[in-house]
Amino acid sequence: MQRIDVSVVLSLHREGKFLARTLSSLAVAADYARRRGKAVELVAVFDRTDAVTREIFEAADLTAFSAVRQTNIMAGSLSLSRNAGIAEATGEYIETADGDDLVSYSFIDRMCEEAAKLGDGAILVPKYIFGFGYRYRLGEYFNQDQIHPEAMLKHHLYSSKIVAHRSLFEKLRFTHVPASSGYAYEDWHFNCEAMALGYRFHAVEGTVLFYRQRVESLSYVSDRTSVRQPMPSTLFEPSTFQRVFADNLGELREGMNLATQTQIVGPKVFRDPAYEDLVAAANQIDPSIHIEAFRQELSDHYWNIVDPRIGRAYHSLCEQVGNRPFDHVILLPSWSFRTTSDPMVSLSSDLAADTTKHVLVVLDGADGGPAPDGIAGATILDLDALASDLPPGDRDLLCFKLIQGAAPGAHLHMTSSPLAERLLNRFGPLWQSYEVTYYRYPDVVSCEDAGGMTEPQGFNALSDHIDIFRSVVAFDRNTAESDQARLGYQLGKWRIEPFEPIHPPPARYQPQALPATEPGATVPEQASAEGRERMILDLQSEVETLRLQAEQWETMKASRAYRAAELYRALYRMPGIGRGLEAVRRLVGASVRWIRAR
């Protein structure tokens, strides 16, 4: 039997109209590698594949490959199709491939050469991704030791197109991500797990993935149907995170910014004769790959050198929580422990008193102030203090990842608070694997001069997320009965645990007179400091949501930009924002420009 150097595992679903060009590109790369002494095998996985895709595959000229294998599955899953193909592969190295993309003609040869030099612990990715089709994009990758890889917490720093020694796939398989789970990005998850095992990523110079941009792609669909997070990974368990990134985090503590040491090429790559040659060869297969289209119509340039602060903050959280798994996680709003008696503080104390359980208390809005008294035995985290230089959206992600990594089977306890509401709104479906108890304080009545109005926050969270909550604890009977009458749904989830004296949360809304000033004029200081802070946080949260939505739904970007502009104008109708006004105004203005640029 002939020794195979590289197995290209090609996952096929319904790529029929694109497949002929993909197969031509892979065949050209296989022939280039063959003429340099390397044997390349093609492993095609037909996963619920339609007739057109099969017909085009059968008609293709595949003589450049030393062997062609086929396997059929009925999984409807990119992860499972990759696993099935890898199980059939006989090559020393495995290359993943999709049915609608192209590669540079020297791709397989360059990858094989570099893999042999770097050893079995290396995972190789293309140096560049040239996106083409309905839009033109440029992706630029750097080696793991040139970037801050701990930012995998927030960003997928590498691609789904990888080449690695087959021993990696004997240790690690792609995890199936059901569409109903709310998760996505099996490749992001796989790469996180590989990092957790100690593998290191390398971007290979002289290689390009020509990545077809199409609206109906699987990645586009997953963006629309998920919360844009990968499955929980061992990489973000506190002990693993600290071990894997110990060297990087040491650099962070010394204030090193590796980004300044790395040369980003950017659109200049399209003037590099070597890459012009690769584009010209690909253009012979697919005319959409055109050098002037990249030069003149480039809509986006991204790279994997990112802000390291979120990794530094997560490391600080990991140091605080240690390696023990938590049984209970309590999201404790600041107003609850600044009163003389509060049921959430009492709950925290009672749970922490059980020495057989580990309790994590996450403070919401403490802003570096004094921690609550009387919760001995619990681990208390003040996100505002530990990650004060990060925007609310990043602090939310830190909290979410920490719960996943340090408290995977915990009982979550929450009430209406800005942090809890943002976590529910952003990651809602992902909480269904947890036991979540929602605590219901009495409704807040404000705007007495308008006859008194019930504020929405406590009930809105309940109404929007009742399916996630395993139980709802009301601290008085009137609140429980009122909620049940309003909802008429899931009535068996309520239970009443009277607490006296019970104080409702502080009011968020009070009537405000419209200022008779134009934008830029001085805004009178009328709101309390806490009210100003809440306005700012709410606006920042909404802007972050606008950013995420604009990325997910391109067709709605105009309406999102309009909403951001409305927020911009709304600032001047909010007396009392004071010194925070300019910062929020700039944030909203930047969001408007960002969304319009998309």
RAHURA-V366307 format. One record per run of one state. SS is the DSSP state (2 for helix, 1 for strand, 0 for the rest). FROM is the first residue (numbers start at 1). TO is the last residue. If there is no record, write none. Layout:
SS/FROM/TO + SS/FROM/TO
//
This chain:
0/1/5 + 1/6/12 + 0/13/15 + 2/16/34 + 0/35/39 + 1/40/47 + 0/48/50 + 2/51/59 + 0/60/66 + 1/67/73 + 0/74/77 + 2/78/88 + 0/89/92 + 1/93/98 + 0/99/101 + 1/102/103 + 0/104/106 + 2/107/118 + 0/119/121 + 1/122/133 + 0/134/135 + 1/136/140 + 0/141/143 + 2/144/146 + 0/147/148 + 2/149/153 + 0/154/162 + 1/163/165 + 2/166/171 + 0/172/178 + 2/179/181 + 0/182/185 + 2/186/196 + 0/197/199 + 1/200/213 + 0/214/217 + 2/218/225 + 0/226/233 + 2/234/236 + 0/237/237 + 2/238/244 + 0/245/245 + 2/246/253 + 0/254/257 + 2/258/261 + 0/262/265 + 2/266/271 + 0/272/272 + 2/273/283 + 0/284/290 + 2/291/297 + 1/298/303 + 0/304/308 + 2/309/321 + 0/322/327 + 1/328/333 + 2/334/338 + 0/339/342 + 2/343/352 + 0/353/358 + 1/359/364 + 0/365/378 + 1/379/382 + 2/383/386 + 0/387/391 + 2/392/406 + 0/407/410 + 1/411/415 + 0/416/417 + 2/418/433 + 0/434/434 + 1/435/440 + 0/441/444 + 1/445/446 + 0/447/447 + 2/448/450 + 0/451/452 + 1/453/454 + 0/455/456 + 2/457/465 + 0/466/470 + 1/471/474 + 0/475/476 + 2/477/487 + 0/488/490 + 2/491/493 + 1/494/496 + 0/497/528 + 2/529/552 + 0/553/553 + 2/554/573 + 0/574/579 + 2/580/597 + 0/598/598
//
